[in-house]
């Protein structure tokens, strides 16, 4: 009988140098052990980081007043923003706010569509 007997992939029993467990990890076994430990560390780290950020807001909510406008034929977000700013501010920032508040895909609007416009 040989001194080394195959037990399982990644492990072998070395009876000439017996350890308390009787098993010695070869290269594949050490790699598997390292990957398991690394995976558990990543999972634990993601759980801890998720718990650390729970309940915090990225930015405090700002209460804004809105007016609701019914869109006339041919109007766009740009024309509404231009009409609402009237030399008081930047039209581009109002266009951006209107698009984000109404979750619009583009600046084109349909006649009869209701659009919320933030007031400053």
C-alpha positions as CSV (number, residue, x, y, z in Angstrom):
1,X,0.0,0.0,0.0
2,X,1.3,3.5,-0.9
3,X,2.0,6.2,1.7
4,X,-0.4,8.7,-0.1
5,X,-4.0,7.6,-0.8
6,X,-6.4,9.7,-2.9
7,X,-9.4,10.7,-0.8
8,X,-11.2,13.4,-2.8
9,X,-10.4,16.0,-5.3
10,X,-8.5,18.8,-3.6
11,X,-7.5,16.6,-0.7
12,X,-5.1,13.8,-0.1
13,X,-4.2,11.8,3.0
14,X,-0.6,11.6,3.8
15,X,-0.1,8.7,6.3
16,X,3.7,9.2,6.5
17,X,3.3,12.6,8.1
18,X,0.0,12.4,10.0
19,X,-1.6,15.6,11.1
20,X,-4.4,15.8,13.7
21,X,-7.1,16.0,11.0
22,X,-5.4,13.5,8.8
23,X,-6.0,15.6,5.7
24,X,-3.6,17.9,3.9
25,X,-4.8,20.4,1.3
26,X,-3.1,20.3,-2.0
27,X,-2.9,23.3,-4.4
28,X,-6.5,22.9,-5.7
29,X,-7.8,22.6,-2.1
30,X,-6.0,25.7,-0.9
31,X,-7.4,27.6,-3.9
32,X,-10.9,26.4,-3.2
33,X,-10.6,27.4,0.5
34,X,-9.3,30.8,-0.5
35,X,-12.1,31.4,-2.9
36,X,-14.7,30.4,-0.3
37,X,-13.2,32.7,2.3
38,X,-13.0,35.5,-0.2
39,X,-16.6,35.0,-1.3
40,X,-17.8,35.0,2.3
41,X,-15.8,38.2,3.0
42,X,-17.4,40.0,0.0
43,X,-20.9,38.9,1.1
44,X,-20.3,40.1,4.6
45,X,-18.9,43.4,3.5
46,X,-21.8,44.1,1.2
47,X,-24.3,43.3,4.0
48,X,-22.4,45.6,6.4
49,X,-22.2,48.4,3.8
50,X,-25.9,48.1,3.0
51,X,-26.8,48.3,6.7
52,X,-24.5,51.3,7.2
53,X,-26.3,53.3,4.5
54,X,-29.8,52.3,5.5
55,X,-32.1,55.2,6.2
56,X,-29.9,58.0,4.8
57,X,-30.9,60.2,2.0
58,X,-28.5,61.2,-0.7
59,X,-29.9,64.7,-0.7
60,X,-32.5,66.3,1.6
61,X,-35.9,66.6,-0.1
62,X,-36.7,70.2,-1.1
63,X,-40.4,71.1,-1.2
64,X,-41.1,72.8,-4.5
65,X,-44.4,74.3,-5.7
66,X,-45.7,73.4,-9.1
67,X,-48.2,74.7,-11.6
68,X,-49.9,72.3,-14.0
69,X,-50.1,73.4,-17.6
70,X,-52.1,71.8,-20.4
71,X,-50.0,71.7,-23.5
72,X,-51.3,73.5,-26.6
73,X,-50.6,72.1,-30.1
74,X,-47.0,72.8,-31.2
75,X,-45.6,73.5,-27.8
76,X,-42.4,71.9,-26.5
77,X,-40.7,71.9,-23.1
78,X,-38.4,74.7,-24.4
79,X,-41.4,76.9,-25.3
80,X,-43.0,76.4,-21.9
81,X,-39.7,77.1,-20.1
82,X,-39.1,80.2,-22.1
83,X,-42.5,81.5,-21.3
84,X,-42.1,80.8,-17.6
85,X,-38.6,82.2,-17.1
86,X,-39.2,85.6,-18.8
87,X,-35.7,87.0,-18.1
88,X,-35.6,85.7,-14.5
89,X,-33.2,82.8,-15.0
90,X,-31.6,80.2,-17.3
91,X,-34.0,78.4,-19.6
92,X,-31.8,75.3,-19.8
93,X,-32.0,74.7,-16.0
94,X,-35.8,75.0,-16.1
95,X,-36.0,72.6,-19.1
96,X,-33.9,70.1,-17.2
97,X,-36.2,70.4,-14.1
98,X,-39.4,70.0,-16.2
99,X,-38.0,66.9,-17.9
100,X,-37.0,65.3,-14.6
101,X,-40.1,66.2,-12.7
102,X,-42.4,64.8,-15.4
103,X,-40.2,61.9,-16.3
104,X,-40.2,62.8,-20.0
105,X,-38.2,60.9,-22.6
106,X,-37.8,64.0,-24.9
107,X,-38.6,67.7,-25.1
108,X,-41.5,67.0,-27.5
109,X,-45.0,67.1,-25.9
110,X,-48.5,66.0,-27.1
111,X,-51.4,68.5,-27.3
112,X,-53.6,68.2,-24.3
113,X,-50.8,66.6,-22.1
114,X,-50.6,67.9,-18.6
115,X,-47.1,69.0,-17.5
116,X,-46.0,70.1,-14.1
117,X,-43.7,73.1,-14.0
118,X,-41.7,73.9,-10.9
119,X,-42.0,77.5,-9.5
120,X,-38.9,79.2,-8.1
